[in-house]
Amino acid sequence: MNTKYLSNNQRQTALNNFFMSSFFNGLGFNFLADTNIMLLAIHFGATNTQLGYIASILHISGLLTLFVPKLFAGREIVKVYHYTWLIRGIVFLLYCLTFFFQGQTSVVIILFVYTVFCLIRTLGAVVSQPLQRTLFSGPNMGELIAKNTIKNQTARLLGRAISFLVCSRGIRNRSG
């Protein structure tokens, strides 16, 4: 396989895109994380076993990392990264199916969608590190990793604040 080196313009564009995806990942993950999904499942009457599954599937999906090198051998990391995060966003839309069902049918939809979401998220996280090593090379690697972490964590904080405002407003409306 031939190695392609990025020009300075390509590297800067790639860094900007990577930082933007990191920001949106941080913002969106709070809305897609297990707490909100668990609350949604409780709303539809999930059992304790189903709630336990939701709490553990993100960790169980880590087993996928054993198969990633074989599954994507010879593929471009940039494309794998792009498509995994794109598919993750599309999978999220399947939660809209819960608007059309009630009870255990909605819980099964939630369990299925969250499982697929976690598997794809794990895949994206696995290819993220090699992609970072491609983009964050040279003497400024520490600065770029710190910048990426700051963008992600700032977005997570913003996402949590928005989630708090939305959830607390919903609780206040129901109790008042």
BAPAMI-398039 format. One record per residue: residue number from 1; x, y, z of N, C-alpha, C, CB in turn. Coordinates in nm, 4 decimals. Each point is the difference from the previous one (the first is absolute). Last residue first. Glycine has a CB too. Layout:
BEGIN
resi, n.px, n.py, n.pz, ca.px, ca.py, ca.pz, c.px, c.py, c.pz, cb.px, cb.py, cb.pz
NUM, X, Y, Z, X, Y, Z, X, Y, Z, X, Y, Z
...
% end
This chain:
BEGIN
resi, n.px, n.py, n.pz, ca.px, ca.py, ca.pz, c.px, c.py, c.pz, cb.px, cb.py, cb.pz
176, -4.5958, 2.0514, 3.7996, -0.0669, 0.1262, 0.0310, -0.1293, 0.0099, -0.0679, 0.2130, 0.1062, 0.0311
175, 0.0912, -0.4736, -0.0923, -0.0340, 0.0046, 0.1426, -0.0813, 0.1230, 0.0363, 0.2073, -0.1264, 0.0473
174, -0.0523, 0.0511, -0.4966, -0.0839, -0.1143, 0.0401, -0.0428, 0.0090, 0.1460, 0.1176, -0.1401, -0.1692
173, 0.1784, 0.4669, -0.0174, -0.1307, 0.0093, -0.0648, -0.0926, -0.1128, 0.0433, 0.1087, 0.1110, -0.1944
172, 0.3402, -0.1108, 0.3464, -0.0749, 0.1084, 0.0623, -0.1398, 0.0116, -0.0600, 0.2150, 0.1205, 0.0446
171, 0.0868, -0.4235, -0.2368, -0.0413, -0.0482, 0.1326, -0.0855, 0.1064, 0.0679, 0.2097, -0.1417, 0.0203
170, -0.0149, 0.2523, -0.4346, -0.1023, -0.1028, -0.0171, -0.0528, -0.0507, 0.1330, 0.1079, -0.0647, -0.2132
169, 0.2517, 0.3634, 0.2157, -0.1208, 0.0706, -0.0439, -0.1137, -0.0992, -0.0177, 0.1393, 0.1765, -0.1142
168, 0.2848, -0.3425, 0.2087, -0.0580, 0.0611, 0.1196, -0.1258, 0.0782, -0.0352, 0.2279, 0.0138, 0.1037
167, 0.0167, -0.2161, -0.4577, -0.0574, -0.1009, 0.0899, -0.0650, 0.0638, 0.1224, 0.1729, -0.1624, -0.0779
166, 0.0510, 0.4465, -0.2324, -0.1127, -0.0667, -0.0654, -0.0675, -0.0973, 0.0955, 0.1141, 0.0235, -0.2219
165, 0.2776, 0.1938, 0.3709, -0.1080, 0.0967, -0.0188, -0.1239, -0.0656, -0.0613, 0.1713, 0.1809, -0.0274
164, 0.2188, -0.4422, 0.0753, -0.0559, 0.0345, 0.1309, -0.1188, 0.0939, -0.0159, 0.2261, -0.0293, 0.1057
163, 0.0184, -0.0740, -0.4915, -0.0777, -0.1148, 0.0461, -0.0660, 0.0274, 0.1345, 0.1550, -0.1506, -0.1243
162, 0.1441, 0.4721, -0.0426, -0.1230, -0.0027, -0.0803, -0.0900, -0.1136, 0.0445, 0.1226, 0.0995, -0.1941
161, 0.2963, -0.0803, 0.3947, -0.0803, 0.1150, 0.0419, -0.1318, 0.0037, -0.0767, 0.2097, 0.1277, 0.0555
160, 0.1048, -0.4512, -0.1798, -0.0592, -0.0321, 0.1310, -0.0866, 0.1145, 0.0510, 0.1967, -0.1461, 0.0515
159, 0.0461, 0.2122, -0.4512, -0.1050, -0.1004, -0.0191, -0.0685, -0.0363, 0.1308, 0.1265, -0.0889, -0.1944
158, 0.2494, 0.3725, 0.2115, -0.1121, 0.0695, -0.0616, -0.1183, -0.0952, -0.0203, 0.1609, 0.1571, -0.1138
157, 0.2362, -0.3479, 0.2627, -0.0556, 0.0858, 0.1045, -0.1220, 0.0764, -0.0519, 0.2287, 0.0221, 0.1030
156, 0.0128, -0.2753, -0.4120, -0.0707, -0.0879, 0.0942, -0.0651, 0.0803, 0.1115, 0.1613, -0.1838, -0.0519
155, 0.1131, 0.4145, -0.2521, -0.1268, -0.0391, -0.0625, -0.0796, -0.0933, 0.0910, 0.1053, 0.0253, -0.2263
154, 0.3217, 0.0924, 0.3644, -0.0847, 0.1198, 0.0018, -0.1363, -0.0320, -0.0596, 0.2033, 0.1482, -0.0180
153, 0.1238, -0.4826, -0.0046, -0.0517, 0.0151, 0.1357, -0.0875, 0.1245, 0.0152, 0.2026, -0.1187, 0.0836
152, 0.0109, 0.0372, -0.5042, -0.0920, -0.1082, 0.0327, -0.0629, 0.0190, 0.1372, 0.1349, -0.1523, -0.1431
151, 0.2010, 0.4550, 0.0030, -0.1215, 0.0150, -0.0817, -0.1032, -0.1055, 0.0371, 0.1369, 0.0957, -0.1874
150, 0.2832, -0.1311, 0.3942, -0.0729, 0.1174, 0.0496, -0.1287, 0.0210, -0.0795, 0.2173, 0.1052, 0.0715
149, 0.0773, -0.4418, -0.2151, -0.0637, -0.0375, 0.1261, -0.0828, 0.1150, 0.0552, 0.1880, -0.1582, 0.0474
148, 0.0722, 0.2418, -0.4305, -0.1078, -0.0938, -0.0317, -0.0770, -0.0380, 0.1260, 0.1334, -0.0880, -0.1939
147, 0.2529, 0.3478, 0.2466, -0.1047, 0.0791, -0.0661, -0.1214, -0.0871, -0.0319, 0.1757, 0.1519, -0.0973
146, 0.2080, -0.3669, 0.2652, -0.0643, 0.0817, 0.1042, -0.1147, 0.0818, -0.0587, 0.2178, 0.0120, 0.1257
145, 0.0447, -0.2528, -0.4254, -0.0788, -0.0939, 0.0809, -0.0732, 0.0758, 0.1106, 0.1642, -0.1863, -0.0496
144, 0.1336, 0.4336, -0.2118, -0.1175, -0.0384, -0.0777, -0.0890, -0.0982, 0.0767, 0.1321, 0.0367, -0.2097
143, 0.2813, 0.0980, 0.4034, -0.0901, 0.1161, -0.0114, -0.1280, -0.0378, -0.0730, 0.1979, 0.1539, -0.0006
142, 0.1464, -0.4745, 0.0241, -0.0618, 0.0218, 0.1313, -0.0997, 0.1142, -0.0025, 0.2062, -0.0863, 0.1068
141, 0.0529, 0.0024, -0.5001, -0.0973, -0.1055, 0.0266, -0.0720, 0.0220, 0.1333, 0.1411, -0.1582, -0.1335
140, 0.2156, 0.4113, -0.1321, -0.1175, 0.0601, 0.0633, -0.1075, -0.1028, 0.0347, 0.0489, 0.2083, -0.1255
139, 0.3795, -0.3077, -0.1013, 0.0293, 0.0605, 0.1303, -0.1229, 0.0585, 0.0713, 0.2253, 0.0497, -0.0891
138, -0.3057, -0.4489, -0.2689, 0.0970, 0.1066, 0.0107, 0.0091, 0.0598, 0.1385, -0.0412, 0.0463, -0.2355
137, -0.4141, -0.2642, 0.0276, 0.1391, -0.0427, 0.0019, 0.0903, 0.1211, 0.0165, -0.0547, -0.1984, -0.1451
136, -0.4640, 0.0720, 0.1146, 0.0706, 0.0679, 0.1085, 0.1441, -0.0468, 0.0055, -0.2137, 0.0219, 0.1294
135, -0.0858, -0.2060, -0.4566, -0.0188, 0.1453, -0.0052, 0.0868, 0.0748, 0.1000, -0.2313, -0.0411, -0.0752
134, 0.2378, -0.4362, 0.0552, 0.0291, 0.0468, -0.1353, -0.0046, 0.1521, -0.0060, -0.0946, -0.2125, -0.0946
133, -0.0265, -0.0052, 0.4916, 0.1453, -0.0108, -0.0194, 0.0413, 0.0463, -0.1392, 0.0049, -0.1907, 0.1616
132, -0.4646, 0.1695, -0.0578, 0.0657, 0.1090, 0.0729, 0.1505, -0.0040, -0.0211, -0.1830, -0.0039, 0.1709
131, -0.0639, -0.3492, -0.3442, -0.0235, 0.1203, -0.0787, 0.0653, 0.1203, 0.0679, -0.2168, -0.0964, -0.0870
130, 0.2210, -0.3160, 0.3131, 0.0950, 0.0017, -0.1126, -0.0170, 0.1235, -0.0895, 0.0002, -0.2500, 0.0055
129, -0.3094, 0.2137, 0.3539, 0.1378, 0.0176, 0.0467, 0.1025, -0.0081, -0.1144, -0.0701, -0.0973, 0.2197
128, -0.3998, 0.0190, -0.3004, 0.0298, 0.1392, 0.0307, 0.1464, 0.0196, 0.0382, -0.2361, 0.0294, 0.0738
127, 0.0041, -0.4513, -0.1590, 0.0744, 0.0574, -0.1121, 0.0361, 0.1464, 0.0244, -0.1173, -0.1588, -0.1527
126, -0.1276, -0.0726, 0.4870, 0.1201, -0.0793, -0.0287, 0.0810, 0.0628, -0.1128, -0.1192, -0.2072, 0.0761
125, -0.3038, 0.3875, 0.0407, 0.1010, 0.0330, 0.1009, 0.1305, -0.0737, -0.0271, -0.1817, 0.0397, 0.1676
124, -0.1933, -0.1349, -0.4387, 0.0504, 0.1348, -0.0255, 0.1091, 0.0402, 0.0972, -0.2217, 0.0595, -0.0905
123, 0.0032, -0.4711, 0.1625, 0.0779, -0.0055, -0.1227, 0.0602, 0.1363, -0.0319, -0.1470, -0.1845, -0.0844
122, -0.1502, 0.1622, 0.4415, 0.1249, -0.0682, 0.0335, 0.0908, -0.0077, -0.1218, -0.1188, -0.1333, 0.1763
121, -0.3116, 0.3008, -0.2411, 0.0805, 0.0953, 0.0765, 0.1352, -0.0614, 0.0365, -0.2102, 0.1055, 0.0912
120, -0.1083, -0.3799, -0.2969, 0.0570, 0.0941, -0.0964, 0.0868, 0.1031, 0.0710, -0.1981, -0.0330, -0.1507
119, -0.0298, -0.2744, 0.4203, 0.0952, -0.0714, -0.0840, 0.0680, 0.0946, -0.0983, -0.1379, -0.2075, 0.0228
118, -0.2092, 0.3804, 0.2464, 0.1211, -0.0278, 0.0786, 0.1052, -0.0731, -0.0823, -0.1401, -0.0094, 0.2059
117, -0.2844, 0.0928, -0.4064, 0.0697, 0.1257, 0.0271, 0.1315, -0.0261, 0.0732, -0.2208, 0.1205, 0.0095
116, -0.0691, -0.4808, -0.0713, 0.0657, 0.0356, -0.1258, 0.0813, 0.1283, 0.0177, -0.1856, -0.1110, -0.1310
115, -0.0712, -0.0150, 0.4989, 0.1051, -0.0997, -0.0238, 0.0765, 0.0337, -0.1272, -0.1366, -0.1759, 0.1174
114, -0.2413, 0.4328, -0.0146, 0.1124, 0.0344, 0.0877, 0.1154, -0.0995, -0.0165, -0.1615, 0.1031, 0.1635
113, -0.2381, -0.1836, -0.4010, 0.0658, 0.1200, -0.0513, 0.1206, 0.0362, 0.0865, -0.2198, 0.0816, -0.0919
112, -0.0468, -0.4476, 0.2355, 0.0642, -0.0282, -0.1285, 0.0795, 0.1212, -0.0490, -0.1849, -0.1616, -0.0560
111, -0.0749, 0.2107, 0.4481, 0.1118, -0.0927, 0.0227, 0.0761, -0.0273, -0.1291, -0.1270, -0.1049, 0.1884
110, -0.2669, 0.3644, -0.2174, 0.1054, 0.0733, 0.0714, 0.1220, -0.0892, 0.0207, -0.1741, 0.1408, 0.1155
109, -0.2080, -0.3405, -0.2965, 0.0586, 0.0939, -0.0973, 0.1166, 0.0749, 0.0643, -0.2241, 0.0260, -0.1160
108, -0.0252, -0.2969, 0.3970, 0.0809, -0.0820, -0.0899, 0.0663, 0.0874, -0.1068, -0.1532, -0.1969, 0.0406
107, -0.1499, 0.4069, 0.2480, 0.1203, -0.0386, 0.0741, 0.0918, -0.0837, -0.0887, -0.1292, 0.0052, 0.2167
106, -0.2942, 0.1118, -0.3845, 0.0909, 0.1156, 0.0031, 0.1288, -0.0334, 0.0725, -0.1963, 0.1530, -0.0054
105, -0.1320, -0.4794, 0.0094, 0.0449, 0.0181, -0.1386, 0.0973, 0.1173, -0.0079, -0.2184, -0.0939, -0.0869
104, -0.0008, 0.0012, 0.4976, 0.1173, -0.0829, -0.0272, 0.0485, 0.0099, -0.1436, -0.0791, -0.1530, 0.1756
103, -0.2433, 0.5461, -0.0494, 0.0356, -0.1159, 0.0824, 0.1255, -0.0718, -0.0446, -0.2377, -0.0248, 0.0456
102, 0.0035, 0.3155, -0.4244, -0.0068, 0.0148, 0.1453, 0.0548, -0.1256, 0.0663, -0.2004, 0.1530, -0.0197
101, 0.2287, 0.1413, -0.4950, -0.0267, -0.1214, 0.0771, -0.0051, 0.0329, 0.1482, 0.1123, -0.1404, -0.1758
100, -0.0068, 0.4608, -0.1716, -0.1095, -0.0746, -0.0608, -0.0387, -0.1259, 0.0771, 0.0756, 0.0886, -0.2168
99, 0.2910, 0.2135, 0.3267, -0.1200, 0.0842, -0.0035, -0.1222, -0.0783, -0.0482, 0.1453, 0.1997, -0.0424
98, 0.2988, -0.3812, 0.0463, -0.0699, -0.0132, 0.1288, -0.1230, 0.0896, 0.0070, 0.2174, -0.0560, 0.1083
97, 0.0917, 0.0603, -0.4791, -0.0989, -0.1081, -0.0071, -0.0776, -0.0148, 0.1306, 0.1463, -0.1170, -0.1651
96, 0.2308, 0.4112, 0.1120, -0.1302, 0.0594, -0.0350, -0.1090, -0.1070, -0.0127, 0.1203, 0.1860, -0.1191
95, 0.3455, -0.2858, 0.1816, -0.0745, 0.0196, 0.1249, -0.1370, 0.0616, -0.0263, 0.2166, 0.0272, 0.1225
94, 0.1115, -0.0851, -0.4674, -0.0903, -0.1134, 0.0203, -0.0755, 0.0079, 0.1325, 0.1535, -0.1372, -0.1385
93, 0.1986, 0.4444, 0.0012, -0.1332, 0.0343, -0.0494, -0.1012, -0.1134, 0.0181, 0.1091, 0.1509, -0.1642
92, 0.3594, -0.2040, 0.2638, -0.0711, 0.0757, 0.1024, -0.1435, 0.0307, -0.0432, 0.2180, 0.0993, 0.0741
91, 0.0894, -0.2890, -0.3770, -0.0612, -0.0993, 0.0883, -0.0812, 0.0686, 0.1091, 0.1889, -0.1593, -0.0465
90, 0.0743, 0.4270, -0.2391, -0.1208, -0.0489, -0.0677, -0.0737, -0.1006, 0.0875, 0.1095, 0.0365, -0.2231
89, 0.3065, 0.1295, 0.3727, -0.1000, 0.1052, -0.0007, -0.1302, -0.0440, -0.0638, 0.1830, 0.1641, -0.0075
88, 0.1799, -0.4605, -0.0054, -0.0427, 0.0184, 0.1388, -0.1076, 0.1075, 0.0094, 0.2275, -0.0706, 0.0795
87, -0.0128, 0.0048, -0.4906, -0.0993, -0.1048, 0.0273, -0.0516, 0.0117, 0.1427, 0.1121, -0.1519, -0.1661
86, 0.2358, 0.4408, 0.0486, -0.1191, 0.0335, -0.0783, -0.1118, -0.1015, 0.0268, 0.1457, 0.1058, -0.1780
85, 0.2745, -0.1849, 0.3661, -0.0673, 0.1097, 0.0697, -0.1241, 0.0458, -0.0747, 0.2192, 0.0713, 0.0934
84, 0.0434, -0.4108, -0.2899, -0.0511, -0.0478, 0.1290, -0.0734, 0.1103, 0.0739, 0.1877, -0.1638, 0.0126
83, 0.0237, 0.2662, -0.4269, -0.1241, -0.0762, -0.0139, -0.0525, -0.0538, 0.1331, 0.0738, -0.0607, -0.2285
82, 0.3405, 0.3043, 0.2198, -0.1096, 0.0828, -0.0506, -0.1319, -0.0788, -0.0029, 0.1655, 0.1314, -0.1382
81, 0.2312, -0.3652, 0.2494, -0.0377, 0.0952, 0.1048, -0.1216, 0.0818, -0.0426, 0.2394, 0.0116, 0.0757
80, -0.0505, -0.2933, -0.3961, -0.0635, -0.0802, 0.1047, -0.0490, 0.0917, 0.1115, 0.1475, -0.1982, -0.0555
79, 0.1021, 0.3998, -0.2822, -0.1334, -0.0391, -0.0469, -0.0733, -0.0827, 0.1041, 0.0834, 0.0043, -0.2347
78, 0.3602, 0.1222, 0.3264, -0.0830, 0.1198, -0.0086, -0.1418, -0.0361, -0.0427, 0.2030, 0.1373, -0.0556
77, 0.1335, -0.4718, 0.0633, -0.0492, 0.0344, 0.1335, -0.0934, 0.1199, -0.0057, 0.2103, -0.0909, 0.1003
76, -0.1330, -0.2679, -0.4980, 0.0478, 0.1319, 0.0400, -0.0649, 0.0388, 0.1323, 0.0345, 0.0672, -0.2418
75, 0.0562, -0.5888, 0.1085, -0.0934, 0.1114, -0.0237, 0.0632, 0.1320, 0.0453, -0.1980, -0.1560, 0.0297
74, 0.3941, -0.2926, 0.0267, 0.0173, 0.0573, -0.1330, -0.0946, 0.1143, -0.0328, 0.0779, -0.2202, -0.0682
73, -0.2341, -0.0925, 0.4507, 0.1372, -0.0078, -0.0514, 0.0042, 0.0561, -0.1420, 0.0482, -0.2033, 0.1446
72, -0.4253, 0.1500, 0.1891, 0.0321, 0.1180, -0.0794, 0.1446, 0.0025, -0.0480, -0.1727, 0.1210, 0.1277
71, -0.0257, -0.4873, 0.1323, -0.1137, 0.0522, -0.0758, 0.0406, 0.1105, -0.0972, -0.1464, -0.0582, 0.1924
70, 0.4639, -0.1334, 0.1161, -0.0349, -0.0933, -0.1086, -0.1103, 0.0565, -0.0892, 0.0658, -0.1916, 0.1471
69, 0.0704, 0.4408, 0.2384, 0.1123, -0.0127, -0.0950, -0.0313, -0.0928, -0.1175, 0.1548, 0.0416, 0.1901
68, -0.4897, 0.0096, 0.1589, 0.0182, 0.1167, -0.0876, 0.1182, -0.0163, -0.0952, -0.0987, 0.1417, 0.1790
67, -0.0629, -0.4397, 0.1930, -0.0213, -0.0363, -0.1397, 0.0272, 0.1145, -0.0982, -0.1680, -0.1626, 0.0805
66, 0.1981, 0.1913, 0.4068, 0.0789, -0.1182, -0.0351, -0.0055, -0.0306, -0.1492, -0.0433, -0.0898, 0.2279
65, -0.2202, 0.4335, -0.0209, 0.1378, 0.0425, -0.0280, 0.0902, -0.1174, -0.0365, -0.0326, 0.1904, 0.1568
64, -0.4253, -0.2361, -0.0063, 0.0147, 0.0235, -0.1434, 0.1434, 0.0367, -0.0361, -0.2384, 0.0737, -0.0094
63, 0.0822, -0.1170, 0.4598, 0.0489, -0.1251, -0.0596, 0.0198, 0.0134, -0.1506, -0.1171, -0.1276, 0.1800
62, -0.0842, 0.4707, 0.0905, 0.1452, 0.0061, -0.0107, 0.0613, -0.1269, -0.0563, -0.0020, 0.1551, 0.1903
61, -0.4622, -0.0908, -0.0673, 0.0319, 0.0251, -0.1409, 0.1504, 0.0142, -0.0219, -0.2220, 0.1117, -0.0269
60, 0.0395, -0.1551, 0.4655, 0.0022, -0.1281, -0.0710, 0.0402, 0.0200, -0.1461, -0.1780, -0.0889, 0.1546
59, 0.1113, 0.4712, 0.1114, 0.1217, -0.0706, 0.0410, 0.0131, -0.1337, -0.0733, -0.0132, 0.1109, 0.2257
58, -0.3739, 0.1428, -0.2967, 0.1128, 0.0789, -0.0495, 0.1321, -0.0683, 0.0349, -0.1360, 0.2112, 0.0237
57, -0.2711, -0.3976, 0.1413, 0.0298, -0.0293, -0.1402, 0.1157, 0.0826, -0.0553, -0.2382, -0.0590, -0.0284
56, 0.0204, 0.0675, 0.4887, 0.1233, -0.0746, -0.0253, 0.0387, -0.0132, -0.1468, -0.0515, -0.1219, 0.2045
55, -0.3483, 0.3472, -0.0163, 0.1135, 0.0509, 0.0773, 0.1312, -0.0673, -0.0388, -0.1565, 0.0480, 0.1871
54, -0.2527, -0.1955, -0.3775, 0.0318, 0.1347, -0.0489, 0.1237, 0.0540, 0.0713, -0.2438, 0.0417, -0.0504
53, 0.0774, -0.4491, 0.2041, 0.0587, -0.0159, -0.1333, 0.0418, 0.1361, -0.0560, -0.1421, -0.2054, -0.0399
52, -0.0989, 0.2002, 0.4394, 0.1366, -0.0478, 0.0214, 0.0738, -0.0185, -0.1313, -0.0751, -0.1124, 0.2086
51, -0.3807, 0.2158, -0.2242, 0.0764, 0.1172, 0.0430, 0.1461, -0.0366, 0.0265, -0.2091, 0.0980, 0.0996
50, -0.0861, -0.4454, -0.2018, 0.0189, 0.0836, -0.1178, 0.0798, 0.1257, 0.0346, -0.2154, -0.0875, -0.0953
49, 0.0950, -0.1946, 0.4475, 0.0971, -0.0683, -0.0858, 0.0292, 0.0840, -0.1246, -0.0815, -0.2241, 0.0841
48, -0.2570, 0.3691, 0.2098, 0.1332, 0.0197, 0.0581, 0.1085, -0.0655, -0.0849, -0.1038, 0.0095, 0.2270
47, -0.3318, 0.1353, -0.4934, 0.0252, -0.0799, 0.1197, 0.1397, 0.0307, 0.0534, -0.1547, -0.1823, -0.0839
46, -0.1736, 0.5297, -0.2054, 0.1078, -0.0996, -0.0083, 0.0170, -0.0726, 0.1329, 0.1157, 0.1396, -0.1737
45, -0.4488, 0.2195, -0.0099, -0.0211, -0.1152, 0.0866, 0.1045, -0.1094, -0.0094, -0.2346, 0.0514, -0.0199
44, 0.1959, 0.4074, -0.1908, -0.0781, -0.1021, -0.0704, -0.0137, -0.1300, 0.0796, 0.0775, 0.1005, -0.2136
43, 0.1716, 0.2678, 0.3886, -0.1271, 0.0591, -0.0414, -0.0906, -0.1040, -0.0671, 0.1156, 0.2217, -0.0284
42, 0.3271, -0.3346, 0.1305, -0.0851, -0.0018, 0.1202, -0.1377, 0.0553, -0.0337, 0.2022, 0.0268, 0.1491
41, 0.1224, 0.0012, -0.4845, -0.0439, -0.1387, 0.0190, -0.0908, -0.0127, 0.1222, 0.2122, -0.0804, -0.1074
40, -0.0129, 0.4974, 0.0270, -0.0961, -0.0293, -0.1063, -0.0558, -0.1416, 0.0153, 0.1218, 0.1584, -0.1538
39, 0.2238, -0.0325, 0.4397, -0.1228, 0.0719, 0.0344, -0.1089, -0.0238, -0.1036, 0.1367, 0.1734, 0.1165
38, 0.2865, -0.3471, -0.2083, -0.0609, -0.0720, 0.1109, -0.1307, 0.0666, 0.0430, 0.2278, -0.0744, 0.0751
37, 0.0334, 0.2873, -0.3943, -0.0609, -0.1184, -0.0600, -0.0699, -0.0815, 0.1081, 0.1762, -0.0044, -0.1813
36, 0.0713, 0.3754, 0.3189, -0.1198, 0.0422, -0.0726, -0.0723, -0.1186, -0.0624, 0.1089, 0.2196, -0.0456
35, 0.2964, -0.3155, 0.2632, -0.0956, 0.0568, 0.0949, -0.1290, 0.0412, -0.0695, 0.1902, 0.0789, 0.1413
34, 0.1977, -0.2521, -0.3896, -0.0874, -0.0973, 0.0642, -0.1035, 0.0603, 0.0943, 0.1858, -0.1574, -0.0194
33, -0.0043, 0.4509, -0.3973, 0.0642, -0.0839, 0.1008, -0.1031, -0.0814, 0.0769, 0.1850, 0.1671, 0.0196
32, -0.2422, 0.1829, -0.3682, -0.0092, -0.1391, -0.0432, 0.0569, -0.0970, 0.1029, 0.0150, 0.0792, -0.2344
31, -0.0126, 0.3979, 0.2826, -0.1388, -0.0287, -0.0329, -0.0199, -0.1460, -0.0393, -0.0267, 0.2366, -0.0730
30, 0.4621, -0.0740, 0.1707, -0.0822, 0.0140, 0.1199, -0.1454, -0.0359, -0.0281, 0.1546, 0.1782, 0.0823
29, 0.1590, -0.1617, -0.4395, 0.0099, -0.1206, 0.0811, -0.0853, 0.0087, 0.1255, 0.2293, -0.0344, -0.0877
28, -0.1750, 0.4002, -0.2369, -0.1028, -0.1016, -0.0241, 0.0049, -0.1183, 0.0933, 0.0060, 0.0693, -0.2312
27, 0.3204, 0.2872, 0.2533, -0.1338, 0.0555, 0.0179, -0.1063, -0.1088, -0.0095, 0.0794, 0.2176, -0.0943
26, 0.3687, -0.3330, 0.0040, -0.0162, 0.0352, 0.1409, -0.1382, 0.0527, 0.0300, 0.2409, 0.0496, 0.0104
25, -0.1340, -0.1365, -0.4569, -0.0026, -0.1254, 0.0748, -0.0216, 0.0274, 0.1484, 0.1522, -0.1062, -0.1699
24, -0.0868, 0.4710, -0.1135, -0.1345, -0.0556, -0.0153, -0.0139, -0.1338, 0.0715, -0.0199, 0.1174, -0.2192
23, 0.4468, 0.0821, 0.2210, -0.0948, 0.0868, 0.0693, -0.1411, -0.0585, -0.0076, 0.1439, 0.2006, -0.0527
22, 0.1913, -0.4152, -0.1909, 0.0208, -0.0214, 0.1434, -0.0971, 0.0839, 0.0816, 0.2417, -0.0503, -0.0424
21, -0.2272, 0.1120, -0.4198, -0.0667, -0.1270, 0.0314, 0.0158, -0.0328, 0.1477, 0.0410, -0.0818, -0.2341
20, 0.1818, 0.4615, 0.0809, -0.1443, 0.0223, -0.0077, -0.0748, -0.1295, 0.0336, 0.0346, 0.1807, -0.1747
19, 0.4324, -0.2022, 0.1458, -0.0403, 0.0756, 0.1188, -0.1506, 0.0255, 0.0012, 0.2262, 0.1076, 0.0053
18, -0.0450, -0.3112, -0.3868, 0.0087, -0.0911, 0.1127, -0.0433, 0.0692, 0.1288, 0.1855, -0.1235, -0.1149
17, -0.1559, 0.3803, -0.2783, -0.1124, -0.0940, -0.0075, -0.0006, -0.0957, 0.1191, 0.0064, 0.0161, -0.2501
16, 0.3587, 0.2770, 0.2125, -0.1224, 0.0761, 0.0263, -0.1225, -0.0901, -0.0026, 0.1065, 0.2027, -0.0998
15, 0.3041, -0.3970, -0.0223, -0.0029, 0.0337, 0.1428, -0.1266, 0.0758, 0.0367, 0.2493, 0.0069, 0.0010
14, -0.1719, -0.0977, -0.4560, -0.0325, -0.1229, 0.0730, -0.0076, 0.0249, 0.1501, 0.1115, -0.1335, -0.1795
13, 0.0316, 0.4855, -0.0941, -0.1416, -0.0282, -0.0263, -0.0438, -0.1238, 0.0780, 0.0189, 0.1036, -0.2301
12, 0.4352, -0.0016, 0.2456, -0.0773, 0.1017, 0.0732, -0.1501, -0.0218, -0.0183, 0.1890, 0.1637, -0.0290
11, 0.1072, -0.4418, -0.2154, 0.0087, -0.0295, 0.1433, -0.0838, 0.0993, 0.0811, 0.2308, -0.0958, -0.0342
10, -0.1879, 0.1672, -0.4283, -0.0822, -0.1184, 0.0266, -0.0007, -0.0334, 0.1488, 0.0518, -0.0869, -0.2297
9, 0.2314, 0.4349, 0.0893, -0.1407, 0.0384, -0.0148, -0.0935, -0.1172, 0.0309, 0.0673, 0.1690, -0.1730
8, 0.3988, -0.2527, 0.1697, -0.0368, 0.0845, 0.1143, -0.1456, 0.0426, -0.0067, 0.2350, 0.0809, 0.0126
7, -0.1314, -0.5365, -0.2516, 0.0614, 0.1321, -0.0111, -0.0430, 0.0809, 0.1221, 0.0020, -0.0088, -0.2565
6, 0.0368, -0.5337, 0.2660, -0.0881, 0.1142, -0.0154, 0.0810, 0.1275, -0.0180, -0.1743, -0.1151, 0.1383
5, 0.2883, -0.4158, -0.2768, 0.0266, 0.1031, 0.0984, -0.0872, 0.1207, -0.0309, 0.2371, -0.0823, 0.0324
4, -0.2647, -0.4732, -0.1332, -0.0200, 0.1347, -0.0525, 0.0240, 0.0979, 0.1133, -0.1671, -0.0803, -0.1742
3, 0.3060, -0.4615, 0.0361, -0.0226, 0.0995, 0.1040, -0.0158, 0.1352, -0.0664, 0.1320, -0.1335, 0.1702
2, -0.2311, -0.3892, -0.3631, 0.0766, 0.1238, -0.0090, -0.0377, 0.0941, 0.1132, 0.0150, -0.0261, -0.2488
1, -0.0253, -0.5273, 0.2300, -0.0848, 0.1169, 0.0000, 0.0899, 0.1239, 0.0000, -0.1867, -0.1245, 0.1224
% end
